[in-house]
Amino acid sequence: MIKGTDRTIPLRELHPFKDHPYKVEDNADLSAALEESEKESTVKKLQKLRLHSDYERIKGILDRILPEILREYTHHDSKTQEVPHYR
């Protein structure tokens, strides 16, 4: 192995040896924790995709609204603004 390179190896290829700096375990608790972590990661990815989709959909709607109408709704005056009704 070249010094300074990282490799991913399957857990089944790791075996304990004398003075091993890390304890190698493959137990039910570890497997359950890993599975839960993967589920949470998947949920976060799905939430991010949903948020992006919602953003794109809303942006598309806002892009079709006339700038004059948006200005009326986003005007930060203390008075109540009347928006002209279009028929």
Phi and psi restraints in degrees (range 20) as a CNS / XPLOR table:
assign (resid 1 and name C) (resid 2 and name N)
       (resid 2 and name CA) (resid 2 and name C) 1.0 -79.1 20.0 2
assign (resid 2 and name N) (resid 2 and name CA)
       (resid 2 and name C) (resid 3 and name N) 1.0 133.6 20.0 2
assign (resid 2 and name C) (resid 3 and name N)
       (resid 3 and name CA) (resid 3 and name C) 1.0 -63.8 20.0 2
assign (resid 3 and name N) (resid 3 and name CA)
       (resid 3 and name C) (resid 4 and name N) 1.0 135.3 20.0 2
assign (resid 3 and name C) (resid 4 and name N)
       (resid 4 and name CA) (resid 4 and name C) 1.0 90.7 20.0 2
assign (resid 4 and name N) (resid 4 and name CA)
       (resid 4 and name C) (resid 5 and name N) 1.0 2.1 20.0 2
assign (resid 4 and name C) (resid 5 and name N)
       (resid 5 and name CA) (resid 5 and name C) 1.0 -102.9 20.0 2
assign (resid 5 and name N) (resid 5 and name CA)
       (resid 5 and name C) (resid 6 and name N) 1.0 148.6 20.0 2
assign (resid 5 and name C) (resid 6 and name N)
       (resid 6 and name CA) (resid 6 and name C) 1.0 -105.5 20.0 2
assign (resid 6 and name N) (resid 6 and name CA)
       (resid 6 and name C) (resid 7 and name N) 1.0 146.0 20.0 2
assign (resid 6 and name C) (resid 7 and name N)
       (resid 7 and name CA) (resid 7 and name C) 1.0 -135.5 20.0 2
assign (resid 7 and name N) (resid 7 and name CA)
       (resid 7 and name C) (resid 8 and name N) 1.0 149.2 20.0 2
assign (resid 7 and name C) (resid 8 and name N)
       (resid 8 and name CA) (resid 8 and name C) 1.0 -105.4 20.0 2
assign (resid 8 and name N) (resid 8 and name CA)
       (resid 8 and name C) (resid 9 and name N) 1.0 125.2 20.0 2
assign (resid 8 and name C) (resid 9 and name N)
       (resid 9 and name CA) (resid 9 and name C) 1.0 -125.9 20.0 2
assign (resid 9 and name N) (resid 9 and name CA)
       (resid 9 and name C) (resid 10 and name N) 1.0 149.9 20.0 2
assign (resid 9 and name C) (resid 10 and name N)
       (resid 10 and name CA) (resid 10 and name C) 1.0 -64.1 20.0 2
assign (resid 10 and name N) (resid 10 and name CA)
       (resid 10 and name C) (resid 11 and name N) 1.0 145.5 20.0 2
assign (resid 10 and name C) (resid 11 and name N)
       (resid 11 and name CA) (resid 11 and name C) 1.0 -58.3 20.0 2
assign (resid 11 and name N) (resid 11 and name CA)
       (resid 11 and name C) (resid 12 and name N) 1.0 -33.0 20.0 2
assign (resid 11 and name C) (resid 12 and name N)
       (resid 12 and name CA) (resid 12 and name C) 1.0 -65.3 20.0 2
assign (resid 12 and name N) (resid 12 and name CA)
       (resid 12 and name C) (resid 13 and name N) 1.0 -17.2 20.0 2
assign (resid 12 and name C) (resid 13 and name N)
       (resid 13 and name CA) (resid 13 and name C) 1.0 -87.1 20.0 2
assign (resid 13 and name N) (resid 13 and name CA)
       (resid 13 and name C) (resid 14 and name N) 1.0 -8.2 20.0 2
assign (resid 13 and name C) (resid 14 and name N)
       (resid 14 and name CA) (resid 14 and name C) 1.0 -90.7 20.0 2
assign (resid 14 and name N) (resid 14 and name CA)
       (resid 14 and name C) (resid 15 and name N) 1.0 133.9 20.0 2
assign (resid 14 and name C) (resid 15 and name N)
       (resid 15 and name CA) (resid 15 and name C) 1.0 -133.7 20.0 2
assign (resid 15 and name N) (resid 15 and name CA)
       (resid 15 and name C) (resid 16 and name N) 1.0 141.1 20.0 2
assign (resid 15 and name C) (resid 16 and name N)
       (resid 16 and name CA) (resid 16 and name C) 1.0 -66.9 20.0 2
assign (resid 16 and name N) (resid 16 and name CA)
       (resid 16 and name C) (resid 17 and name N) 1.0 148.9 20.0 2
assign (resid 16 and name C) (resid 17 and name N)
       (resid 17 and name CA) (resid 17 and name C) 1.0 -145.6 20.0 2
assign (resid 17 and name N) (resid 17 and name CA)
       (resid 17 and name C) (resid 18 and name N) 1.0 166.1 20.0 2
assign (resid 17 and name C) (resid 18 and name N)
       (resid 18 and name CA) (resid 18 and name C) 1.0 -59.1 20.0 2
assign (resid 18 and name N) (resid 18 and name CA)
       (resid 18 and name C) (resid 19 and name N) 1.0 134.7 20.0 2
assign (resid 18 and name C) (resid 19 and name N)
       (resid 19 and name CA) (resid 19 and name C) 1.0 60.7 20.0 2
assign (resid 19 and name N) (resid 19 and name CA)
       (resid 19 and name C) (resid 20 and name N) 1.0 28.3 20.0 2
assign (resid 19 and name C) (resid 20 and name N)
       (resid 20 and name CA) (resid 20 and name C) 1.0 -62.2 20.0 2
assign (resid 20 and name N) (resid 20 and name CA)
       (resid 20 and name C) (resid 21 and name N) 1.0 128.8 20.0 2
assign (resid 20 and name C) (resid 21 and name N)
       (resid 21 and name CA) (resid 21 and name C) 1.0 -71.2 20.0 2
assign (resid 21 and name N) (resid 21 and name CA)
       (resid 21 and name C) (resid 22 and name N) 1.0 -18.7 20.0 2
assign (resid 21 and name C) (resid 22 and name N)
       (resid 22 and name CA) (resid 22 and name C) 1.0 -127.5 20.0 2
assign (resid 22 and name N) (resid 22 and name CA)
       (resid 22 and name C) (resid 23 and name N) 1.0 142.4 20.0 2
assign (resid 22 and name C) (resid 23 and name N)
       (resid 23 and name CA) (resid 23 and name C) 1.0 -84.4 20.0 2
assign (resid 23 and name N) (resid 23 and name CA)
       (resid 23 and name C) (resid 24 and name N) 1.0 121.5 20.0 2
assign (resid 23 and name C) (resid 24 and name N)
       (resid 24 and name CA) (resid 24 and name C) 1.0 -93.6 20.0 2
assign (resid 24 and name N) (resid 24 and name CA)
       (resid 24 and name C) (resid 25 and name N) 1.0 117.1 20.0 2
assign (resid 24 and name C) (resid 25 and name N)
       (resid 25 and name CA) (resid 25 and name C) 1.0 -133.6 20.0 2
assign (resid 25 and name N) (resid 25 and name CA)
       (resid 25 and name C) (resid 26 and name N) 1.0 143.9 20.0 2
assign (resid 25 and name C) (resid 26 and name N)
       (resid 26 and name CA) (resid 26 and name C) 1.0 -132.6 20.0 2
assign (resid 26 and name N) (resid 26 and name CA)
       (resid 26 and name C) (resid 27 and name N) 1.0 89.2 20.0 2
assign (resid 26 and name C) (resid 27 and name N)
       (resid 27 and name CA) (resid 27 and name C) 1.0 -124.5 20.0 2
assign (resid 27 and name N) (resid 27 and name CA)
       (resid 27 and name C) (resid 28 and name N) 1.0 174.4 20.0 2
assign (resid 27 and name C) (resid 28 and name N)
       (resid 28 and name CA) (resid 28 and name C) 1.0 -62.8 20.0 2
assign (resid 28 and name N) (resid 28 and name CA)
       (resid 28 and name C) (resid 29 and name N) 1.0 -40.5 20.0 2
assign (resid 28 and name C) (resid 29 and name N)
       (resid 29 and name CA) (resid 29 and name C) 1.0 -63.3 20.0 2
assign (resid 29 and name N) (resid 29 and name CA)
       (resid 29 and name C) (resid 30 and name N) 1.0 -43.4 20.0 2
assign (resid 29 and name C) (resid 30 and name N)
       (resid 30 and name CA) (resid 30 and name C) 1.0 -65.1 20.0 2
assign (resid 30 and name N) (resid 30 and name CA)
       (resid 30 and name C) (resid 31 and name N) 1.0 -44.0 20.0 2
assign (resid 30 and name C) (resid 31 and name N)
       (resid 31 and name CA) (resid 31 and name C) 1.0 -63.0 20.0 2
assign (resid 31 and name N) (resid 31 and name CA)
       (resid 31 and name C) (resid 32 and name N) 1.0 -41.8 20.0 2
assign (resid 31 and name C) (resid 32 and name N)
       (resid 32 and name CA) (resid 32 and name C) 1.0 -64.9 20.0 2
assign (resid 32 and name N) (resid 32 and name CA)
       (resid 32 and name C) (resid 33 and name N) 1.0 -41.4 20.0 2
assign (resid 32 and name C) (resid 33 and name N)
       (resid 33 and name CA) (resid 33 and name C) 1.0 -64.6 20.0 2
assign (resid 33 and name N) (resid 33 and name CA)
       (resid 33 and name C) (resid 34 and name N) 1.0 -41.4 20.0 2
assign (resid 33 and name C) (resid 34 and name N)
       (resid 34 and name CA) (resid 34 and name C) 1.0 -64.4 20.0 2
assign (resid 34 and name N) (resid 34 and name CA)
       (resid 34 and name C) (resid 35 and name N) 1.0 -44.0 20.0 2
assign (resid 34 and name C) (resid 35 and name N)
       (resid 35 and name CA) (resid 35 and name C) 1.0 -62.5 20.0 2
assign (resid 35 and name N) (resid 35 and name CA)
       (resid 35 and name C) (resid 36 and name N) 1.0 -42.6 20.0 2
assign (resid 35 and name C) (resid 36 and name N)
       (resid 36 and name CA) (resid 36 and name C) 1.0 -63.6 20.0 2
assign (resid 36 and name N) (resid 36 and name CA)
       (resid 36 and name C) (resid 37 and name N) 1.0 -41.6 20.0 2
assign (resid 36 and name C) (resid 37 and name N)
       (resid 37 and name CA) (resid 37 and name C) 1.0 -62.0 20.0 2
assign (resid 37 and name N) (resid 37 and name CA)
       (resid 37 and name C) (resid 38 and name N) 1.0 -42.5 20.0 2
assign (resid 37 and name C) (resid 38 and name N)
       (resid 38 and name CA) (resid 38 and name C) 1.0 -64.5 20.0 2
assign (resid 38 and name N) (resid 38 and name CA)
       (resid 38 and name C) (resid 39 and name N) 1.0 -38.8 20.0 2
assign (resid 38 and name C) (resid 39 and name N)
       (resid 39 and name CA) (resid 39 and name C) 1.0 -62.9 20.0 2
assign (resid 39 and name N) (resid 39 and name CA)
       (resid 39 and name C) (resid 40 and name N) 1.0 -45.8 20.0 2
assign (resid 39 and name C) (resid 40 and name N)
       (resid 40 and name CA) (resid 40 and name C) 1.0 -62.2 20.0 2
assign (resid 40 and name N) (resid 40 and name CA)
       (resid 40 and name C) (resid 41 and name N) 1.0 -40.4 20.0 2
assign (resid 40 and name C) (resid 41 and name N)
       (resid 41 and name CA) (resid 41 and name C) 1.0 -63.5 20.0 2
assign (resid 41 and name N) (resid 41 and name CA)
       (resid 41 and name C) (resid 42 and name N) 1.0 -42.6 20.0 2
assign (resid 41 and name C) (resid 42 and name N)
       (resid 42 and name CA) (resid 42 and name C) 1.0 -64.6 20.0 2
assign (resid 42 and name N) (resid 42 and name CA)
       (resid 42 and name C) (resid 43 and name N) 1.0 -42.3 20.0 2
assign (resid 42 and name C) (resid 43 and name N)
       (resid 43 and name CA) (resid 43 and name C) 1.0 -62.5 20.0 2
assign (resid 43 and name N) (resid 43 and name CA)
       (resid 43 and name C) (resid 44 and name N) 1.0 -42.9 20.0 2
assign (resid 43 and name C) (resid 44 and name N)
       (resid 44 and name CA) (resid 44 and name C) 1.0 -62.4 20.0 2
assign (resid 44 and name N) (resid 44 and name CA)
       (resid 44 and name C) (resid 45 and name N) 1.0 -41.2 20.0 2
assign (resid 44 and name C) (resid 45 and name N)
       (resid 45 and name CA) (resid 45 and name C) 1.0 -63.3 20.0 2
assign (resid 45 and name N) (resid 45 and name CA)
       (resid 45 and name C) (resid 46 and name N) 1.0 -43.2 20.0 2
assign (resid 45 and name C) (resid 46 and name N)
       (resid 46 and name CA) (resid 46 and name C) 1.0 -64.4 20.0 2
assign (resid 46 and name N) (resid 46 and name CA)
       (resid 46 and name C) (resid 47 and name N) 1.0 -40.3 20.0 2
assign (resid 46 and name C) (resid 47 and name N)
       (resid 47 and name CA) (resid 47 and name C) 1.0 -62.8 20.0 2
assign (resid 47 and name N) (resid 47 and name CA)
       (resid 47 and name C) (resid 48 and name N) 1.0 -41.0 20.0 2
assign (resid 47 and name C) (resid 48 and name N)
       (resid 48 and name CA) (resid 48 and name C) 1.0 -64.6 20.0 2
assign (resid 48 and name N) (resid 48 and name CA)
       (resid 48 and name C) (resid 49 and name N) 1.0 -43.0 20.0 2
assign (resid 48 and name C) (resid 49 and name N)
       (resid 49 and name CA) (resid 49 and name C) 1.0 -63.1 20.0 2
assign (resid 49 and name N) (resid 49 and name CA)
       (resid 49 and name C) (resid 50 and name N) 1.0 -40.8 20.0 2
assign (resid 49 and name C) (resid 50 and name N)
       (resid 50 and name CA) (resid 50 and name C) 1.0 -64.7 20.0 2
assign (resid 50 and name N) (resid 50 and name CA)
       (resid 50 and name C) (resid 51 and name N) 1.0 -43.7 20.0 2
assign (resid 50 and name C) (resid 51 and name N)
       (resid 51 and name CA) (resid 51 and name C) 1.0 -61.2 20.0 2
assign (resid 51 and name N) (resid 51 and name CA)
       (resid 51 and name C) (resid 52 and name N) 1.0 -44.0 20.0 2
assign (resid 51 and name C) (resid 52 and name N)
       (resid 52 and name CA) (resid 52 and name C) 1.0 -63.1 20.0 2
assign (resid 52 and name N) (resid 52 and name CA)
       (resid 52 and name C) (resid 53 and name N) 1.0 -42.3 20.0 2
assign (resid 52 and name C) (resid 53 and name N)
       (resid 53 and name CA) (resid 53 and name C) 1.0 -62.6 20.0 2
assign (resid 53 and name N) (resid 53 and name CA)
       (resid 53 and name C) (resid 54 and name N) 1.0 -45.5 20.0 2
assign (resid 53 and name C) (resid 54 and name N)
       (resid 54 and name CA) (resid 54 and name C) 1.0 -60.9 20.0 2
assign (resid 54 and name N) (resid 54 and name CA)
       (resid 54 and name C) (resid 55 and name N) 1.0 -42.6 20.0 2
assign (resid 54 and name C) (resid 55 and name N)
       (resid 55 and name CA) (resid 55 and name C) 1.0 -60.6 20.0 2
assign (resid 55 and name N) (resid 55 and name CA)
       (resid 55 and name C) (resid 56 and name N) 1.0 -48.4 20.0 2
assign (resid 55 and name C) (resid 56 and name N)
       (resid 56 and name CA) (resid 56 and name C) 1.0 -62.0 20.0 2
assign (resid 56 and name N) (resid 56 and name CA)
       (resid 56 and name C) (resid 57 and name N) 1.0 -40.3 20.0 2
assign (resid 56 and name C) (resid 57 and name N)
       (resid 57 and name CA) (resid 57 and name C) 1.0 -64.7 20.0 2
assign (resid 57 and name N) (resid 57 and name CA)
       (resid 57 and name C) (resid 58 and name N) 1.0 -46.5 20.0 2
assign (resid 57 and name C) (resid 58 and name N)
       (resid 58 and name CA) (resid 58 and name C) 1.0 -67.0 20.0 2
assign (resid 58 and name N) (resid 58 and name CA)
       (resid 58 and name C) (resid 59 and name N) 1.0 -40.6 20.0 2
assign (resid 58 and name C) (resid 59 and name N)
       (resid 59 and name CA) (resid 59 and name C) 1.0 -60.3 20.0 2
assign (resid 59 and name N) (resid 59 and name CA)
       (resid 59 and name C) (resid 60 and name N) 1.0 -40.8 20.0 2
assign (resid 59 and name C) (resid 60 and name N)
       (resid 60 and name CA) (resid 60 and name C) 1.0 -61.3 20.0 2
assign (resid 60 and name N) (resid 60 and name CA)
       (resid 60 and name C) (resid 61 and name N) 1.0 -39.3 20.0 2
assign (resid 60 and name C) (resid 61 and name N)
       (resid 61 and name CA) (resid 61 and name C) 1.0 -67.2 20.0 2
assign (resid 61 and name N) (resid 61 and name CA)
       (resid 61 and name C) (resid 62 and name N) 1.0 -47.0 20.0 2
assign (resid 61 and name C) (resid 62 and name N)
       (resid 62 and name CA) (resid 62 and name C) 1.0 -63.7 20.0 2
assign (resid 62 and name N) (resid 62 and name CA)
       (resid 62 and name C) (resid 63 and name N) 1.0 -33.5 20.0 2
assign (resid 62 and name C) (resid 63 and name N)
       (resid 63 and name CA) (resid 63 and name C) 1.0 -65.2 20.0 2
assign (resid 63 and name N) (resid 63 and name CA)
       (resid 63 and name C) (resid 64 and name N) 1.0 -23.0 20.0 2
assign (resid 63 and name C) (resid 64 and name N)
       (resid 64 and name CA) (resid 64 and name C) 1.0 -88.8 20.0 2
assign (resid 64 and name N) (resid 64 and name CA)
       (resid 64 and name C) (resid 65 and name N) 1.0 -9.4 20.0 2
assign (resid 64 and name C) (resid 65 and name N)
       (resid 65 and name CA) (resid 65 and name C) 1.0 -83.5 20.0 2
assign (resid 65 and name N) (resid 65 and name CA)
       (resid 65 and name C) (resid 66 and name N) 1.0 134.0 20.0 2
assign (resid 65 and name C) (resid 66 and name N)
       (resid 66 and name CA) (resid 66 and name C) 1.0 -59.2 20.0 2
assign (resid 66 and name N) (resid 66 and name CA)
       (resid 66 and name C) (resid 67 and name N) 1.0 139.4 20.0 2
assign (resid 66 and name C) (resid 67 and name N)
       (resid 67 and name CA) (resid 67 and name C) 1.0 -57.9 20.0 2
assign (resid 67 and name N) (resid 67 and name CA)
       (resid 67 and name C) (resid 68 and name N) 1.0 -34.3 20.0 2
assign (resid 67 and name C) (resid 68 and name N)
       (resid 68 and name CA) (resid 68 and name C) 1.0 -63.2 20.0 2
assign (resid 68 and name N) (resid 68 and name CA)
       (resid 68 and name C) (resid 69 and name N) 1.0 -38.5 20.0 2
assign (resid 68 and name C) (resid 69 and name N)
       (resid 69 and name CA) (resid 69 and name C) 1.0 -69.1 20.0 2
assign (resid 69 and name N) (resid 69 and name CA)
       (resid 69 and name C) (resid 70 and name N) 1.0 -43.6 20.0 2
assign (resid 69 and name C) (resid 70 and name N)
       (resid 70 and name CA) (resid 70 and name C) 1.0 -60.8 20.0 2
assign (resid 70 and name N) (resid 70 and name CA)
       (resid 70 and name C) (resid 71 and name N) 1.0 -40.3 20.0 2
assign (resid 70 and name C) (resid 71 and name N)
       (resid 71 and name CA) (resid 71 and name C) 1.0 -61.4 20.0 2
assign (resid 71 and name N) (resid 71 and name CA)
       (resid 71 and name C) (resid 72 and name N) 1.0 -40.0 20.0 2
assign (resid 71 and name C) (resid 72 and name N)
       (resid 72 and name CA) (resid 72 and name C) 1.0 -63.1 20.0 2
assign (resid 72 and name N) (resid 72 and name CA)
       (resid 72 and name C) (resid 73 and name N) 1.0 -40.3 20.0 2
assign (resid 72 and name C) (resid 73 and name N)
       (resid 73 and name CA) (resid 73 and name C) 1.0 -78.6 20.0 2
assign (resid 73 and name N) (resid 73 and name CA)
       (resid 73 and name C) (resid 74 and name N) 1.0 -24.2 20.0 2
assign (resid 73 and name C) (resid 74 and name N)
       (resid 74 and name CA) (resid 74 and name C) 1.0 -103.2 20.0 2
assign (resid 74 and name N) (resid 74 and name CA)
       (resid 74 and name C) (resid 75 and name N) 1.0 3.5 20.0 2
assign (resid 74 and name C) (resid 75 and name N)
       (resid 75 and name CA) (resid 75 and name C) 1.0 -66.6 20.0 2
assign (resid 75 and name N) (resid 75 and name CA)
       (resid 75 and name C) (resid 76 and name N) 1.0 127.3 20.0 2
assign (resid 75 and name C) (resid 76 and name N)
       (resid 76 and name CA) (resid 76 and name C) 1.0 -100.8 20.0 2
assign (resid 76 and name N) (resid 76 and name CA)
       (resid 76 and name C) (resid 77 and name N) 1.0 54.3 20.0 2
assign (resid 76 and name C) (resid 77 and name N)
       (resid 77 and name CA) (resid 77 and name C) 1.0 -95.2 20.0 2
assign (resid 77 and name N) (resid 77 and name CA)
       (resid 77 and name C) (resid 78 and name N) 1.0 152.7 20.0 2
assign (resid 77 and name C) (resid 78 and name N)
       (resid 78 and name CA) (resid 78 and name C) 1.0 -72.1 20.0 2
assign (resid 78 and name N) (resid 78 and name CA)
       (resid 78 and name C) (resid 79 and name N) 1.0 -22.0 20.0 2
assign (resid 78 and name C) (resid 79 and name N)
       (resid 79 and name CA) (resid 79 and name C) 1.0 -79.9 20.0 2
assign (resid 79 and name N) (resid 79 and name CA)
       (resid 79 and name C) (resid 80 and name N) 1.0 153.3 20.0 2
assign (resid 79 and name C) (resid 80 and name N)
       (resid 80 and name CA) (resid 80 and name C) 1.0 -76.1 20.0 2
assign (resid 80 and name N) (resid 80 and name CA)
       (resid 80 and name C) (resid 81 and name N) 1.0 130.9 20.0 2
assign (resid 80 and name C) (resid 81 and name N)
       (resid 81 and name CA) (resid 81 and name C) 1.0 -95.2 20.0 2
assign (resid 81 and name N) (resid 81 and name CA)
       (resid 81 and name C) (resid 82 and name N) 1.0 138.0 20.0 2
assign (resid 81 and name C) (resid 82 and name N)
       (resid 82 and name CA) (resid 82 and name C) 1.0 -97.2 20.0 2
assign (resid 82 and name N) (resid 82 and name CA)
       (resid 82 and name C) (resid 83 and name N) 1.0 134.9 20.0 2
assign (resid 82 and name C) (resid 83 and name N)
       (resid 83 and name CA) (resid 83 and name C) 1.0 -103.6 20.0 2
assign (resid 83 and name N) (resid 83 and name CA)
       (resid 83 and name C) (resid 84 and name N) 1.0 126.5 20.0 2
assign (resid 83 and name C) (resid 84 and name N)
       (resid 84 and name CA) (resid 84 and name C) 1.0 -63.6 20.0 2
assign (resid 84 and name N) (resid 84 and name CA)
       (resid 84 and name C) (resid 85 and name N) 1.0 140.6 20.0 2
assign (resid 84 and name C) (resid 85 and name N)
       (resid 85 and name CA) (resid 85 and name C) 1.0 -90.4 20.0 2
assign (resid 85 and name N) (resid 85 and name CA)
       (resid 85 and name C) (resid 86 and name N) 1.0 131.1 20.0 2
assign (resid 85 and name C) (resid 86 and name N)
       (resid 86 and name CA) (resid 86 and name C) 1.0 -100.8 20.0 2
assign (resid 86 and name N) (resid 86 and name CA)
       (resid 86 and name C) (resid 87 and name N) 1.0 134.7 20.0 2
